């Protein structure tokens, strides 16, 4: 089977807009939008190939880039590795050097453009941050103060996890949090049913994920304009998350944690092997902090998820 390694880029400008290019009408999946890039040539490193392709296609010189998401696709006659990096610094003025239309769009605008189906996980990864905060059990006043501090520190994705509350008290808290902070961050809520709060996402437990994915015809339980995520602990659950149409997953436990002292940690090597076969953005959870972001990216993760590692009161 022919193996093709393709380098692609999510390129951000100073305003955090993302560059997309339109495929030629006569090409495979012509007329759809894509993230710029091309094939890795023999003897090139991944970064060298990315730099060459973006210079040829867009007339820019990459100054800073990191791995974002790595996707594998098997076709009857070939195996494609779509190796996507995020480019945060470059010189030159990006343009369609090969005559292709290009456009700068915001993260919010990305879902309104038609991409090949294989690019949908990249669209999600481009819109998701590197850090996913999971709130600890604590009194409401402390929780609200901590969320405000976290948002001020740049956290924009937060799972509202309060296991000590009744269903009614949790619902009341969700309403208060979304009223106060809903315009400043994305909140993932827990519960037996999809949240009714407009704009809020739903984070599935691994038990919920298995129940939904084990249906004869698994159906995504939330509209595509709202985030759906899931807790996973092994390769099988990651595959279930893909099958259900989850937008992103959390893989745990990576390392030993005080909250789950008896859980068997995956370790970096095993987690990386699982991520290499996964076609979703995945956060690594368990004994990690922001200091582990570079290692997580190298392992193929979207970033890190944490309670203690990201929760800091002022």
PANU-667802 format. One line per 4 residues: for each residue x, y, z of C-alpha. Coordinates in steps of 0.1 Angstrom, whole numbers. Each point is the difference from the previous one (the first is absolute). Last residue first. Example, Ala and Ser with C-alpha at 12.3 -4.5 7.8 and 13.67 -1.06 7.14 Angstrom:
% residues 2
137 -11 71 | -14 -34 7 $
% end
This chain:
% residues 314
-60 347 436 | -12 -36 -1 | 19 -24 -23 | -16 -29 -18 $
20 -11 -30 | 21 -30 13 | -25 -7 28 | -28 -8 -24 $
17 -8 -33 | -4 -4 -37 | 31 2 -22 | 6 8 -37 $
-14 -10 -34 | 21 -32 4 | 24 -16 -26 | 27 -10 24 $
21 30 -11 | -29 22 10 | -2 -16 34 | 37 5 5 $
-3 37 -9 | -30 4 23 | 16 -16 31 | 9 32 18 $
-37 10 -2 | -6 -27 25 | -4 -38 0 | -7 -27 26 $
-30 -15 -17 | -17 11 -32 | 12 0 -36 | -23 20 -24 $
-9 -16 -33 | -9 15 -34 | -16 -28 -19 | 12 -25 -27 $
16 -25 23 | 26 -26 -10 | 31 21 9 | -18 11 32 $
1 -35 14 | 37 -4 -6 | 6 34 16 | -19 -11 31 $
21 -31 3 | 32 19 -2 | -11 28 23 | -12 -22 29 $
-34 -17 2 | -5 2 37 | -17 -28 19 | -27 15 22 $
4 -6 37 | 9 36 10 | -28 17 -20 | -3 35 16 $
36 0 11 | 12 -7 -35 | 23 -25 -17 | 9 8 -36 $
-19 0 -33 | -33 -9 16 | -17 7 -23 | -9 9 -36 $
-24 30 -5 | -18 1 -33 | -10 24 -27 | -28 7 -24 $
-20 -32 6 | -15 -15 -31 | -12 -33 17 | 24 -21 -21 $
29 22 10 | -8 -2 37 | -4 -38 -3 | 35 -2 -15 $
14 20 29 | -19 -24 23 | 17 -30 -15 | 34 17 1 $
-2 4 38 | -11 23 28 | -24 24 -17 | -20 29 14 $
-22 16 -27 | -6 32 -18 | -29 16 -19 | 2 37 -10 $
-30 17 -14 | -6 10 -36 | 0 -37 -10 | -33 -6 18 $
2 -23 30 | -8 -37 5 | 22 -13 -29 | -17 -32 -12 $
14 -35 4 | -19 -25 -22 | -2 -33 18 | 6 18 33 $
33 -7 17 | 13 35 -6 | -26 16 22 | 4 -24 30 $
38 0 -4 | 2 38 0 | -23 3 30 | 23 -24 20 $
31 19 -12 | -16 32 14 | -13 24 -26 | 8 37 -1 $
-28 21 -15 | 5 35 -14 | -17 32 10 | -11 24 -28 $
-37 1 10 | -6 -16 35 | -21 -31 -4 | 28 -23 9 $
0 -35 -17 | -14 -26 24 | 15 -20 29 | 22 29 11 $
33 19 -5 | 6 34 -15 | 28 12 -23 | 4 38 1 $
15 22 -27 | 15 32 13 | -6 38 2 | -36 4 -12 $
-12 -28 24 | 17 16 30 | -27 15 22 | -32 -14 -15 $
17 -33 -7 | 13 -3 35 | -35 8 15 | -18 -24 -22 $
25 -28 6 | -3 6 38 | -38 -4 -1 | 4 -32 -20 $
25 -13 25 | -23 8 29 | -29 -19 -17 | 21 -30 -8 $
14 -1 35 | 35 13 5 | 31 -17 13 | 12 -11 -35 $
6 35 -12 | 16 -2 -34 | -4 31 -22 | 23 -8 -29 $
18 31 -11 | 14 11 -34 | 14 36 -3 | 28 1 26 $
20 32 -6 | 11 10 35 | -30 23 3 | -23 -29 -8 $
17 -20 28 | -5 28 25 | -37 4 -8 | -4 -38 2 $
18 -1 34 | -22 28 15 | -31 -17 -12 | 11 -33 15 $
10 15 33 | -35 16 3 | -16 -33 -10 | 18 -21 26 $
25 -25 -15 | 2 -32 -20 | 28 6 -26 | -6 16 -34 $
13 -17 -31 | 22 24 -21 | 8 -9 -36 | 32 15 -13 $
13 2 -36 | -30 18 -14 | -25 -15 -25 | -10 17 -33 $
29 -13 -21 | -4 -35 15 | -37 0 -11 | 8 10 -35 $
28 -25 -1 | -25 -27 12 | -22 10 -30 | 27 -3 -26 $
-7 -36 -10 | -35 10 -9 | 14 24 -26 | -7 36 10 $
-30 22 -7 | 2 33 18 | -25 10 27 | 19 -19 27 $
30 23 -4 | -18 33 7 | 3 -2 38 | 37 -7 -2 $
3 32 -21 | 7 -1 -38 | 29 11 -22 | -5 -10 -36 $
19 -17 -28 | -10 -6 -37 | 26 -22 -18 | 22 16 -27 $
31 -18 9 | 13 28 22 | -34 4 17 | 10 27 24 $
16 3 35 | 20 31 5 | 35 -7 13 | 13 -11 33 $
-14 -27 23 | -11 -6 36 | -27 -21 15 | 0 -30 -24 $
-20 -29 13 | 10 -34 -13 | -21 -27 -18 | 14 -34 -10 $
-25 -16 -23 | 13 -36 -4 | -16 -16 -31 | 1 -37 -7 $
-7 -11 -36 | -19 -22 -24 | -32 -10 19 | 3 31 23 $
13 2 35 | 1 33 17 | 23 11 29 | -3 33 18 $
26 20 20 | -12 31 18 | 17 33 11 | 38 -4 -3 $
19 32 6 | 10 30 -21 | 21 32 2 | 18 19 -27 $
-16 -13 -32 | 10 20 -31 | -30 11 -22 | -5 -1 -37 $
-33 -19 2 | 3 -32 -20 | 38 -3 -4 | 10 15 33 $
-28 -19 18 | 12 -33 -16 | 37 7 8 | -6 9 37 $
-23 -30 5 | 25 -24 -16 | 28 14 22 | -22 -4 31 $
-7 -36 -8 | 36 -8 -7 | 9 -5 -36 | 21 -29 -14 $
-28 -13 -23 | -27 27 -7 | -28 8 24 | -31 7 -21 $
-20 32 1 | -14 28 21 | -28 26 3 | -31 -8 21 $
-30 -8 -22 | -31 14 -16 | -22 -19 -24 | -3 9 -37 $
17 -32 -12 | -5 -31 21 | 27 -16 -23 | 13 27 -22 $
-18 16 -30 | -16 28 21 | 33 10 15 | 1 -3 39 $
-7 32 19 | 24 12 26 | -4 8 37 | 20 24 22 $
-11 4 36 | -6 33 19 | 18 4 33 | 3 38 -6 $
38 -3 -3 | -5 -27 -27 | -7 -37 6 | 10 -28 -23 $
-16 -35 5 | 24 -19 -21 | 3 -32 -20 | 27 -26 -5 $
-10 -31 -20 | 17 -34 4 | -10 -24 -28 | 2 -38 3 $
-7 -22 -30 | -13 -34 9 $
% end
